[in-house]
Amino acid sequence: MDMETYSLLRSFADSWGLLAMTAFFVGVVIWVLRPGARREQDDAASIPFRHDDRPAPADRSET
């Protein structure tokens, strides 16, 4: 890779790459904090406790 290509890619990464990563971060934050997200977050948080009404098998090699 010659120095001119490196400089071009480096300047792209410094400016547009940073802008793209910042936009992605802001988008993720907005997605998580949107009004309808509470129900999905509560559902995901309860996944480990969904089958608490019955115990796990004693020996997993039997299943």
DAZI-V768009 format. One record per pair of residues at least 12 apart in sequence whose C-alpha atoms are under 6 Angstrom apart, sorted by the first residue. I is the first residue (numbers start at 1). J is the second residue. If there is no record, write none. Layout:
# DAZI-V768009
i = <I,I>
j = <J,J>
This chain:
# DAZI-V768009
none
